[in-house]
Amino acid sequence: MPCRQSAGRLIFQLPEVDSTAKDQQPGDGRPEPEAVQAAARAAVEAFLADTDLRAERIDDGRWFLVLAGERKLGIGVHLQVGDRTLRVESFFMRAPEEQHGRLFRDLLLRQASSYVLRFTLDENGDLFVVGQVPLLAVTPEEVDRIVGSILELCDEAYLPSVEIGFASSLAAERAWRARVAAGEGPPAPAGSGPGAETG
């Protein structure tokens, strides 16, 4: 499975996609002028001012948002205006316990039609969604599109991914719950089961 390593994470790449192109803006590798960076920061601020999202400004050029999904609750999103790109990052789920090949194939297929987003792994195997947009393309409407894409991708992919990556743990938990409901077993300790750590 093609992948490359970036900042301690393995980034899955579809064979036909040149994922390095977004990292080469502008072409000579120099930072964008301060006016361009300031305009990008202003675009993010304008987007946030026009929404009712839970958002925290961490420092100049960095924000943390919380999106409310229907299946994945509390989707945290980091936005950062860098020298050349607006970077977005969201924790997706902790490292799967099994069926890694099947899960990664499913995520690759999902990201193939996603707008600028891709799945990554950190060195612990935890899954994230990341993306980059050139600063010259950053507008309030573009930020809205990116944030909406993260919400859609994470919300739609989360439960199927948990079902694949934690199939045995989920089956064991369901069997235990059935026994408890039938009066055949004691309650499990609070916080047990795969659902306690996959949100």
N, C-alpha and C positions, 0 to 999 in steps of 0.2 A: 504494500500500500504506500504510494508516494507520500512523503512528508518532509518537512524541513523543521529545524529547531530555531526558535526565536525567543529570546528573553526567558530561557528555561522551559519553554513549552514547545511541544510538537504540533505543528500546524498541518492538518490534513489538506492535501491538494488534489483536485481532480486533474487527470493527465492533460486535458486540453486547456487548462486555465493557467495563465502566467501570473501567479500571485505576487511576483516581485515588482510588477509594473506600478502598483500603488505605492510601493516603498521608494520609488525613484522620482518623486515629485519634489521640486522641479528637476529637470534633467541633469543639471550640473551638480546636484547634491547640496547646494547652499540653502540656508534657511530662507523662508519667505520674508519680505520686508515687514517691519513692525506694523505698518499700516494694515497689511493683509492679515496678520495675526490678530490685531485689535478688532478688525472687522469680523473675523470669525468668532472671537469671544463675544462681541456685541450680538451676533446672530444667535448664539446659544442663549444669551440672557433674554433676548427678545422672544425666543420660543418659550422659555420658561415663564416669562411674564404673562404669556397669553394662554397658559394652561393651568390646570389645578393639580398638577402632579406634585407628589411629595419630593422636594428637591433640597439639597444642601450644597452650598458653594464652599468647597474645601479650601481653595485658594485661588489666586489669579489664573484662570484658564483650566480649572478642574472642578467638576461637579459630581455629585452622587444622587441618582434618582431612584425612586421606588415605583415600579409599575404594578398594577393590579391585574393579574391574569385570572382567567376563569378556572384553569386547571392547575397552573403553577402560581401560587399566591406569593406576593412580595418579591417580584423580580427586580433585583438590584442592578443598576446600570451605572458604570463610570464613564464620564465624558472628559476628554482631555484635549485641549488645543495645544499641539506641539509646534515645532519649528516649521513643519511642512504639511502636516495632516491633522485632521480631527480624528482621534482614536476613540473607539467605543469598546467597552468590555463588560461582560455580564457572566457571573457564575451560573452554570447550568445545572450540574449535579455532581455529587462525589463519585469517586472512581467506581466503575461497575465491578461486580463480583464475578461475573461469568458472561459467556457469549459475546466476548469483545468483538470478534470479527463481524458477527451479525449486527451488533449495535452500531459499529463504526460505518458499516455499509449503509445502514438506514440513515445515519446522520449525513453521510456524504451525498446521498440522493436528495435529502431535504435541502442541503445547502446549495445544490446545483442551481436551484431556481430562486435562491434568496438574494436580496439586494445587498451587495457589498459584504455580507456577513459570512463567517466561516467558523467551524468548530476547532478548538485547540485542546491539547492536553498539557497540564503542567507536569513537573517531575514526579508528583505523587499520583498521577493518573486521573486527577479531578478534571472535569470537563468545563470549558468556558466557551462563550461565543464572543468573537472579536471582529472588528472591522475598521477600515480607515478610509477617509475621504480627503482629497486634496483641499487645502484651505481656500483656494480660489473658488471652490464649488460650494462652500459652506454658506447657506442662507437659513433663515428661520424655517422655511419650507423644507429644506434638505434635512435639517435636524429632526423635524417632525417625521419625515419619511423614514429616517434611520431608526429613531426610537420606536416608531410603529412597527417596523420590520423586526426589531428585536422582540417586541411583545408578541407578535404573531408567531415567529419561529419558536421561541422558548415555550410558549403556551401550547402550541400544537404538538411539539416534539416531546415534551416532558413525560407525560404518563406512558406513552408507548416505549420510551427509552427506559424508564424505571421497570416496566414489565419485562423488558428483555434483559437488562443488566442485573436485576435482582430477582429473577424468576423463582429460584429455589427458596430464597428467604421469604418471598411473598406467599408462595404455596404453603410453606411451613406455618407462617403466621395465620393464614386463612384456616388451615386445618386445626390449629390450636384454638382459634376463636370459635370454630364449630364445636369443638369438644367442650369448651367453657359454656357455650350456649346450651349444650345438652346436659350440663351439670357433671361433666366427666373430668374436669381439670381445674387447677387453681389459677387465679389471675396472674398474668405475667408482670414482671417489674415495670414500673413506669418508665416510658422512654424506650422500651425495647422494640424490636422489629425494624425492618429496613426503612419504613416511613419516617422514623425518628431522625434520620440523618440525610435524607435525600432531597430535602426541600431547597 
